[in-house]
Amino acid sequence: MLIFEKNMKNSTVTPIKKQGQIKSKPEWLRVRAPTSPEYHATRKLMRHHKLNTVCEEAACPNIGECWSKNHATVMILGSVCTRACAFCNVKTGKPDLLNPHEPEELARAVGGLGLKHMVITSVDRDDLSDGGAGHFAKCIQKVRATSPDTTIEVLTPDFRNKVNALEKVIDAKPDVYNHNLETVPRLYTSVRPGARYFHSLKLLNNVKQKDQSIFTKSGIMVGLGEEKSEIYQVMDDLRSADVDFITIGQYLQPTSRHHPIIRFMPPDEFNELERMAYAKGFLMVSASPLTRSSHHAGEDFAKLKVARAKRLNSPR
């Protein structure tokens, strides 16, 4: 059965497939399967250190590009999530036992890859008293001790109902603190039912309130049924929380059991969103069909530093 969505640009009606059917990707979203020697070397190193990566678990379309450059986003706290977001391909259920050696293994992998910038993310661990915040802090500390020149970006859960969890991560002083809103508030009950939009906004604002030196970052997906006006409101909300960097990418349905793709946004509309986000005051914007939270994270961090310095030095 087909349902229909009105195309806002030309007022034509286009068919949309319901959940259970996966729409074919348009040309601008097709990527080659990874085959490079560097890709296989990165994969081997992750297996050697018994590390999970969100690149694999979330079936990221950019894995071939990133791993060929020795860039990988490590997913700590196990491979099983305590939540079941409708967009996410990570397994959900009873989580793994916490690996106490993971921070040391992570530090060794960072040294093995020779990373200048790394990204640490995790599954949600609502079963832990601090949501895994202390483990994040240990990972940051171990990497700092063995690779002091490596800059560190964290992409954390929301630590909802976990007292003082956020402070543990902030005190470890990551260079970038990322927490994704994922979608517009109207769609939270169907897309991200275990989370609360305004709690996530408050978390991002609290990072800046506690340490102005840390860059803050957040991202959303498009194609889940949101309106343009709702995307603009999310931008305003993030700027009110003093967030520096926004990422906007196309949602891709992992399996027929996940939330359906309502629309593929064409590249020119991503360009429009990028212009609007910069106009609203973000230091950095990454908006494209293949944009993901950690895609080009190292290059973007360098640009963030330049943008901040330029803004601080500009006449008021």
C-alpha positions as CSV (number, residue, x, y, z in Angstrom):
1,M,0.0,0.0,0.0
2,L,1.2,3.5,-0.8
3,I,0.7,6.7,1.1
4,F,1.5,10.1,-0.4
5,E,3.4,13.2,0.6
6,K,3.1,16.6,-1.0
7,N,6.4,17.9,-2.5
8,M,6.8,21.4,-1.0
9,K,8.9,22.7,-3.9
10,N,6.6,22.0,-6.8
11,S,3.4,20.9,-5.1
12,T,3.4,17.5,-6.9
13,V,2.4,14.4,-5.1
14,T,5.0,11.6,-4.8
15,P,4.5,8.0,-3.6
16,I,6.0,7.1,-0.2
17,K,6.4,3.4,0.8
18,K,5.2,2.3,4.2
19,Q,7.3,0.5,6.8
20,G,8.2,-3.0,5.6
21,Q,9.4,-1.7,2.3
22,I,12.8,0.0,1.7
23,K,13.0,2.7,-1.0
24,S,15.7,2.5,-3.6
25,K,18.5,5.0,-3.0
26,P,18.8,7.8,-5.5
27,E,22.1,8.2,-7.4
28,W,23.5,10.8,-5.0
29,L,23.4,8.3,-2.1
30,R,25.1,5.4,-3.8
31,V,28.6,4.5,-2.6
32,R,31.1,1.8,-3.6
33,A,31.7,-1.2,-1.3
34,P,35.0,-0.8,0.7
35,T,37.9,-2.7,-0.8
36,S,41.1,-0.7,0.0
37,P,44.0,-2.2,1.9
38,E,43.7,0.6,4.5
39,Y,40.1,-0.4,5.1
40,H,41.1,-4.0,5.8
41,A,44.0,-2.9,8.0
42,T,41.7,-0.7,10.1
43,R,39.2,-3.5,10.5
44,K,41.9,-5.9,11.6
45,L,43.2,-3.5,14.2
46,M,39.7,-3.0,15.7
47,R,39.3,-6.8,15.9
48,H,42.7,-7.2,17.5
49,H,41.9,-4.8,20.3
50,K,38.3,-6.2,20.6
51,L,36.8,-2.8,19.9
52,N,33.3,-2.1,18.5
53,T,32.8,0.6,16.0
54,V,29.6,2.6,15.2
55,C,30.8,2.5,11.6
56,E,30.0,-1.2,11.5
57,E,27.2,-1.4,14.0
58,A,25.2,1.4,12.5
59,A,26.0,0.3,8.9
60,C,27.4,3.8,8.0
61,P,27.6,4.4,4.3
62,N,30.9,6.3,4.7
63,I,32.8,3.4,6.2
64,G,34.9,2.7,3.1
65,E,36.0,6.3,2.8
66,C,36.8,6.8,6.5
67,W,38.5,3.5,7.1
68,S,40.7,4.0,4.1
69,K,42.0,7.1,5.9
70,N,42.4,5.2,9.2
71,H,39.5,7.1,10.7
72,A,37.1,5.0,12.9
73,T,34.5,5.9,15.5
74,V,34.9,3.6,18.4
75,M,31.8,2.5,20.2
76,I,32.5,1.8,23.9
77,L,30.3,0.2,26.6
78,G,29.5,-2.9,24.5
79,S,27.6,-3.5,21.4
80,V,24.1,-3.9,22.8
81,C,21.9,-0.9,23.6
82,T,19.3,-0.6,26.3
83,R,17.0,1.5,24.1
84,A,15.3,0.7,20.8
85,C,15.3,3.8,18.7
86,A,13.3,3.3,15.4
87,F,16.1,4.6,13.2
88,C,19.1,2.8,14.7
89,N,20.7,-0.5,13.5
90,V,22.6,-1.1,16.8
91,K,21.4,-4.2,18.6
92,T,19.1,-3.7,21.6
93,G,18.5,-6.0,24.6
94,K,20.3,-7.1,27.6
95,P,23.7,-5.3,27.5
96,D,27.2,-6.8,27.6
97,L,29.2,-6.9,30.8
98,L,31.4,-3.8,31.0
99,N,35.0,-4.5,29.8
100,P,37.3,-2.9,32.4
101,H,40.2,-3.1,29.9
102,E,38.5,-1.2,27.1
103,P,40.1,2.2,27.9
104,E,43.6,0.7,27.6
105,E,42.7,-1.2,24.4
106,L,41.3,2.0,23.0
107,A,44.4,3.9,23.8
108,R,46.6,1.3,22.1
109,A,44.4,1.3,19.0
110,V,44.6,5.1,18.8
111,G,48.4,4.8,18.9
112,G,48.4,2.1,16.3
113,L,46.3,4.2,13.9
114,G,48.4,7.3,14.7
115,L,45.2,9.4,15.0
116,K,45.4,13.2,15.2
117,H,41.7,13.3,16.1
118,M,39.4,10.6,17.4
119,V,35.7,10.1,18.1
120,I,34.4,8.0,21.0
121,T,30.7,7.1,21.1
122,S,28.7,4.4,22.9
123,V,25.5,2.6,23.2
124,D,22.9,3.7,25.7
125,R,23.5,2.0,29.1
126,D,20.5,2.9,31.2
127,D,21.4,-0.1,33.4
128,L,24.5,1.6,34.7
129,S,24.2,4.0,37.7
130,D,26.0,6.7,35.7
131,G,25.0,5.6,32.2
132,G,28.6,4.8,31.4
133,A,29.9,8.4,32.0
134,G,32.8,7.2,34.2
135,H,33.9,4.8,31.5
136,F,33.9,7.7,28.9
137,A,36.1,9.6,31.3
138,K,38.5,6.7,31.7
139,C,38.8,6.3,27.9
140,I,39.6,10.0,27.5
141,Q,42.2,9.9,30.3
142,K,43.9,6.8,28.8
143,V,44.1,8.3,25.3
144,R,45.4,11.6,26.7
145,A,48.2,9.7,28.6
146,T,49.4,7.7,25.6
147,S,48.6,10.1,22.7
148,P,48.7,13.6,24.2
149,D,48.6,15.3,20.8
150,T,45.4,13.5,19.8
151,T,42.3,15.7,20.0
152,I,39.2,13.9,21.4
153,E,35.6,14.2,20.4
154,V,32.8,12.4,22.3
155,L,29.4,11.5,21.1
156,T,27.5,10.6,24.2
157,P,24.0,9.3,25.2
158,D,21.7,11.7,27.0
159,F,22.5,10.3,30.5
160,R,18.8,10.8,31.4
161,N,18.1,10.4,35.1
162,K,21.8,9.9,35.8
163,V,22.9,12.4,38.5
164,N,26.3,14.0,37.9
165,A,27.0,11.8,34.9
166,L,27.6,14.7,32.5
167,E,30.0,16.3,34.9
168,K,32.3,13.2,34.8
169,V,32.7,13.5,31.1
170,I,33.1,17.3,31.1
171,D,35.8,17.0,33.8
172,A,37.8,14.7,31.6
173,K,37.9,17.7,29.1
174,P,37.1,16.3,25.6
175,D,37.8,18.8,22.9
176,V,34.4,18.4,21.3
177,Y,31.2,17.3,23.1
178,N,28.6,15.9,20.6
179,H,25.1,14.8,21.5
180,N,22.6,14.3,18.7
181,L,19.0,15.5,18.8
182,E,18.4,13.1,15.8
183,T,15.0,14.6,14.7
184,V,12.5,17.3,15.4
185,P,10.5,17.3,18.7
186,R,7.2,16.3,17.0
187,L,8.7,12.9,15.9
188,Y,10.4,11.9,19.2
189,T,7.6,9.5,20.2
190,S,7.9,7.5,17.0
191,V,11.7,7.9,16.3
192,R,13.4,8.3,19.6
193,P,10.8,7.2,22.3
194,G,13.3,6.7,25.1
195,A,14.6,10.2,24.9
196,R,13.3,13.7,25.6
197,Y,14.0,16.6,23.2
198,F,14.4,19.3,25.8
199,H,16.5,17.2,28.1
200,S,18.9,16.7,25.2
201,L,19.0,20.5,24.6
202,K,19.6,21.1,28.3
203,L,22.5,18.7,28.3
204,L,24.2,20.5,25.4
205,N,23.6,23.9,27.1
206,N,25.0,22.5,30.4
207,V,28.2,21.5,28.7
208,K,28.8,25.1,27.6
209,Q,27.7,26.5,31.0
210,K,30.3,24.3,32.8
211,D,33.2,24.7,30.3
212,Q,33.1,27.3,27.5
213,S,36.4,25.9,26.0
214,I,34.7,22.7,24.9
215,F,33.1,22.8,21.4
216,T,29.5,21.5,21.3
217,K,28.0,19.7,18.4
218,S,24.7,18.1,17.5
219,G,23.0,16.6,14.5
220,I,19.7,15.6,13.0
221,M,18.5,13.3,10.2
222,V,16.1,14.4,7.5
223,G,13.7,12.2,5.6
224,L,11.7,11.0,8.6
225,G,8.6,13.2,8.0
226,E,9.8,16.5,9.3
227,E,8.8,19.9,7.8
228,K,11.4,22.6,6.9
229,S,10.0,25.0,9.5
230,E,10.6,22.3,12.1
231,I,14.3,22.0,11.0
232,Y,14.7,25.7,11.3
233,Q,13.2,25.6,14.8
234,V,15.7,22.9,15.8
235,M,18.5,25.2,14.5
236,D,17.1,28.1,16.7
237,D,16.9,25.8,19.7
238,L,20.5,24.6,19.3
239,R,21.8,28.2,18.9
240,S,19.9,29.1,22.1
241,A,21.9,26.3,23.8
242,D,25.1,27.9,22.4
243,V,25.9,24.9,20.2
244,D,28.8,25.5,17.8
245,F,28.3,22.8,15.1
246,I,25.3,21.2,13.5
247,T,25.3,18.2,11.2
248,I,22.4,17.3,8.9
249,G,22.2,14.1,6.9
250,Q,19.8,11.9,5.1
251,Y,18.2,9.1,7.1
252,L,18.7,5.7,5.6
253,Q,16.4,2.9,6.7
254,P,18.6,0.0,8.0
255,T,16.0,-2.8,7.7
256,S,12.3,-3.2,6.9
257,R,11.6,-3.2,10.7
258,H,12.9,0.3,11.1
259,H,11.2,3.7,10.6
260,P,10.4,4.1,6.9
261,I,12.1,6.8,4.7
262,I,9.4,9.4,4.1
263,R,11.5,11.4,1.6
264,F,14.9,11.6,0.1
265,M,16.1,15.2,0.3
266,P,18.0,16.3,-2.8
267,P,21.5,17.9,-2.5
268,D,20.3,21.4,-3.4
269,E,18.0,21.5,-0.4
270,F,20.9,20.4,1.9
271,N,22.7,23.4,0.5
272,E,19.8,25.6,1.5
273,L,19.8,24.2,5.0
274,E,23.6,24.9,5.2
275,R,23.1,28.5,4.3
276,M,20.3,29.0,6.8
277,A,22.3,27.4,9.6
278,Y,25.3,29.6,9.0
279,A,23.0,32.6,8.9
280,K,21.7,31.6,12.3
281,G,25.2,31.8,13.8
282,F,26.7,28.3,13.8
283,L,30.5,28.2,13.7
284,M,30.4,25.0,11.5
285,V,27.7,23.3,9.4
286,S,27.9,20.0,7.6
287,A,24.8,19.4,5.6
288,S,24.7,16.8,2.8
289,P,23.0,13.5,2.0
290,L,25.9,11.5,3.3
291,T,26.7,13.7,6.3
292,R,27.1,11.7,9.5
293,S,28.1,12.9,13.0
294,S,31.7,11.7,12.7
295,H,32.3,12.1,9.0
296,H,35.4,14.3,8.4
297,A,35.5,14.9,12.2
298,G,39.2,15.7,12.2
299,E,39.1,18.2,9.3
300,D,35.9,19.8,10.8
301,F,37.6,20.2,14.2
302,A,40.4,22.1,12.6
303,K,37.9,24.4,10.9
304,L,36.0,24.9,14.1
305,K,39.1,26.2,15.8
306,V,39.7,28.6,13.0
307,A,36.1,29.8,13.0
308,R,36.1,30.4,16.7
309,A,39.4,32.4,16.6
310,K,38.0,34.5,13.7
311,R,34.8,35.2,15.6
312,L,36.6,36.1,18.8
313,N,38.9,38.5,16.9
314,S,36.2,40.1,14.8
315,P,35.2,43.7,15.8
316,R,31.8,43.8,17.7
